[in-house]
Amino acid sequence: MRILVAPDKFAGTLTAVEAAEAIAEGWRRRRPDDELDLAPMADGGPGFVDVLHAALGGELLAVTVRGPFGDPVPATILVDGATAYVESAQACGLHLSGKDRPEDGSTYGVGELVAAAVDAGATRVVVGLGGSGTNDGGAGLLAGLGAIGDRPLDAGPAALPGITTVDLSAARARVADVELVAASDVDNPLTGLFGAIKVFGPQKGVPDERLPGLDAVLEELAVAVDRRTSLEKGAGAAGGLGYGLLLLGATREPGIDLVAGAVRLAERARAVDLVITGEGAFDFSSRSGKVPYGVATIANEALRPCVAVAGQVLVGSREMRALGVESAYSLVDLVGEERSFGDPAGALAEVAERVARTWSR
């Protein structure tokens, strides 16, 4: 039997590469003669560069950029021919900013990443959006590329109240001959009921009572620069980084589609009998551009069954099938919470062994 193993990261415990290897290890214990094809996945968030490097090869460039609070942080750019891939979370991820200062974090380092990719000779720069801990509407990104405002653009949203003008000419000139792509798994606008702050602010530590005020700050930024662009799909991605990229002429592409194309997922799905995917928490939000839904969609188009393994499964059988998944297995339910978090690779391998017992012919 042939199996395609295409999981996302298990956030906080396993990278996508580690998760794929753990699933393969457990499967081989039960069915050592089965043929496994490992295709670690990402949707634009943490792991984006590593997954693409594993699939495409290319050259990794190590750089140092400004973190969300000004400290230097290491980052990596993947250069594959004329295309460079950068991962915004490396410069402004939640793992760098925590939830203590949600109004102080800046995306300046993401602008530095884009600039470094351009300096490396890239004529196409793909920016993976996801996993950010910042809420500055992309103001820092623009500052990192040379934009100037009548309020500081590089000190987080706390510095933006009262902003009335932003000069984008230097930033646009910096990327004038470059095709920018925003790889995003969300289609929210910048502001409003479904905007970056109202939807994603709480998970980044923004208190409920500050949500309206912070949303109003980004509305000020939008009015000062380009209100219409702030309403476009994806403008609210990564705390508004999508907005900053759209202002510079970027096109938007779902991160899962971009990665799936790069790893030839559809072609590989047609060559197997079963597809396995997974992530840390499998819930109905997985439909919003997340890896399991994207992988399941491709598996279904190839007329192949798809099963999921996750740290937690938070959907019922009806919702699961609506997501294109035949069956889902929860580590917490099957091996316990302590084991799932204490030995995630071992727990995942154990559950994969059980899946093999059920699904391998």
N, C-alpha and C positions, 0 to 999 in steps of 0.2 A: 504494500500500500504506500502511496505517496502523499505526504502531508506538507503543506505550506504553513510555516510558523511566522506570523506577522503581528507581534504585539507592540503596543506603545510602552513607554516607561511605566513603572509602578512608582508614582511620585513619592519621593522621600525614602525609597528603599532600594529600587533596582532601576538601572538604565534599561532602555529598550533592548540593547545588545545583551545585557545580563539576563533579562527576562526571557529572551528567545533561547539563550543557551540553557537556562534552567528548565524550560519546557521541553527542550530537546533531550536533555539528560534524563528527565523522568520518563519520557516516552520510550526512550531506548531501553530502559530497564525492563519494561513490559513487552515491547515489540522491537527487539534489536535488529530485525531484518527489514523493517520499514525504511523508506527513503525520506529523509527530512530535508526541506529547503528552508533555510532561515532568512527572513526578510524583516529585520527590525524596522519599526516605523516611527514617525513623528508627525506632528501637525503644525509645526512652526515654533513650538515652545521649547523648553529645555531638551537637549538631545538632538536638535535639528541638524547641527553641523556634524556631530558624530555619526548619525545615521546616514547622512548623505556621503560622508567620507568613506564609510564602509561599503556603500553601494557604488560610488563613482570613482573612488580613488582621488586623484588630484593632489594638490600641494596644500599643506596646512601652514599658515603664517601666524606666528605667535606675536601678539601685540599687547600693549598695556594701555588701558583707557581709564577715564575718570568714572568711578563708581557713582551710585546715586547720591552720596553725601560728600563727594569730592575726593575720596581716597582712591589711590590707583588700584585697579583690578586687572588680572590677566584675562585675555580673551583670545579666541582663535578664529581666523578667517579661512574658509576653504576656497581655493582657487582651482577651477576646473575649466581650462581653456580661457575663453573670454568672460566667463561667468564667475562671480564671487558670491559665496553664501555667508551671511552673517546671522548670528543668533542674538537678538536683542536682550534676552534674559541674561546673557553673560555680562552685560553692562548695567542692567537695571532690574535684575530678577528679584523675586520676593525673598530668595535665599540671601540676598545682599542687603535688602532694606528692612526685612522683618515687617512688623506691623506697628512699630512704636512711633514712627515719624512719617505718616502717610502723606503729609502736605509739604514735606521738605525735599523729597527725593526728585532727582533730575534725570532726564534721559540724555544728557549731554554726551555721555560715553557712546551712545548708539550713533550719534552724529560722527564721532571720531572713528568708529568702526567703518561707517560708510565711506568716510574720507580716506581711510587707510586702504580700503578695497579699491577705490578709484586710483589712488597713488600706485597700487600694485599693477595697474594696467587693465583692470576690468572695464568692459563696456556694458556689462549687465550685472546689476547687483540685486540679489534676492535677500530680503530682510525677513527672517523668521520672527513672527510676533506671537507672543504667548508667555505666560509665566512671569509677567512683569510685576513689580511691586510699586510702581510709580503711577502718578495721576496728573501729569503736567501738560496733557494735551499735545505732546510732541514738541513743546517749546524748547526743551533742552536739546533735542535732536537738531532742530533748526539752528540753535545757537552754535552747536558743535560744527556746523557747516558754514557758519559765518553770518547768520541772520542777527539783526539788531532791533531791539524794541525800546519803547520809552519806559519800560519796566524791565528788570532783569529777567532774562529768559532761561537762565541756567541754574536757578535756585529753587526749583519746584513750584507748585501752584501757590504756595504761601506768598511768593514774591510777585504774583501776577495781578492782584486786585488793582484797578485803576488803569490798566493798560489800554491805550487807545491807538497806538500805531506799531506796526512791525514791518521792517524793511527786509524783504526776502531776496533782494537782488543778488547778494553775494552767495547765498546758499544755492539759489537756482543756477548761478553761473558755475558753482563747484560741481554740479552734476548735469551740466547742460548737454553733454554728449554721452550720457549714460542712461540706459534703460533701467528704471527702478521697478522692482516688483515687491509688493507687500504680501507676504505669505501669512494669511490669517485664518483662524478657525472661527471667527465671529463676524457678524455683519451688522453690529450695533452702530448707530450714529454716535456723534461725539457727546451730545447733551440730551437732556430730556428724560422722560420716564424710562426709556430703554437705552439710555446713554451710558457712557463709560463709568460715571460715578454712581448713578443709581443702581446699576446692575452689578458692577464688579468692585465698587468701593468698599463694601463691608468686608469682603474677603481679603482686602489689603489693609484692614485696620481702621478705616474711616468710621468714626462713630455715627450712629443714626442721626443724631442731631446736627451733624456737620454735612450730611449729604446734600441738602438743598443749597447751602452756602458754597460748597466746593463746586457743585454743578454750575452755579451762577458765575463762578470765577472762569470756568472753561467757556461759558457763554460769552463773557466779556472778551476772551481771547478770540473766539470765533467771529464776533462782530468786528473786532479790530483788524482781522486778517481776511477771512472769506467765509461768510455765514453759509453760503450754499454748499460749499465743500464739506462743511461740518455735518451736513445732513446725509451725506453719501454713505452707502453700506461699507462697513469696515472702518469708518473714521474713529469709532470708539474703541477699536482694538488696542490692547496693551496700554490702557490708561490714556488713550488718545494718540499714541505713536502712529496709528494708522492715519490720523488727520495730518500729522506733520509730513508723512510720506506722500499723501495724496496732494498736498499743497505743492510738492516738488515734482508733480507729474507722474507719480507712481501708478501702476495698474495693480489691481488686487486679484490674487488667486488663492483659493482655499489651500492651506498648507498641506492637508492630506492629499489633495489632488496632485500637487507639485511633487511631493515625495513619492507617491504611488507611480507617477510617470517616470521619475528618475530611477526607481528600482525595478521597473517593468512588472509591476504587480499583476496587472491583468493577464499578461502573457504567462507569467509563472502560475497564476491561479488555474488557467486552463490546462496546465500540465500535471495537475495533482488530483487526488480523490477527495481531499478534505482540507479546509482552511481553519487554522486556529488563530484567534486574536486575543487581546486582553489589555487591561489597564488597571490602575489602582482601584478606582471605584467605577463600576459599570452602572450608570443610571440613565434616566431619560434625557438628560442634557447631553449624553453621548451623541445624540442625533445632530447636534449643532456643530458639525464639522470635525468631530473627534475621530480618532483612529478606528475604534471598533466598528462604528457605523460605516465609515469609508471602506474599510476592509470587507465588511459584510456585504456592502453594495456591490463591490467588484466580484466577490465570490458568487453572489446570486446571478450577476450578469454572465458569469462563466458556468452557471448551472452546477455549482459546487456547494455542498453544505458548509456552513460556518458555525463554529462553536467558540465560546469565549471563556477565558479564565481570568478572574479578577480578585483583587484583595477583598472587595465587598461587592455583592450583587444586590442592587437596590431597585430592581424592576421585577414585575411578575411575568409569567409566561406569555401573556398577551402582549405586553409592551415589548418584551424581548423579541418576539416574532415580528413585531412592527419595525424593529430595528434590523431585521434580517438575520437574526441569530437563532439557530435551532435550539441550543441549550447553553446555559451559562453556569459556571462552577465558582463558588466563593471560597477563598482560602480561609477566611474567618469562620465560616460555617463548617468547613470540613476538617480543619486542623487546629482551629482555635486562634483567638486574637494574639495571645502571647507568642505562639510559635510563628504566626504570620509576620509579626513585626520583629521578633528576635532573630529569626533565621529565614528571611524572605525567600532566598534562593532555594533552600532546602524544602520549604513549605510549598513553593510553586512546583518544584520537581515532583514532590509527592502527589500533589493534585493532578499534575499532568500524567503521572503513571495511572491514576484512576481513570482519567479521561481515555487513555489508550486502551484500557481494559474494556471500556464501553464501545468505543468507536472504531478501533482497528479490527479489520476482518481477520 
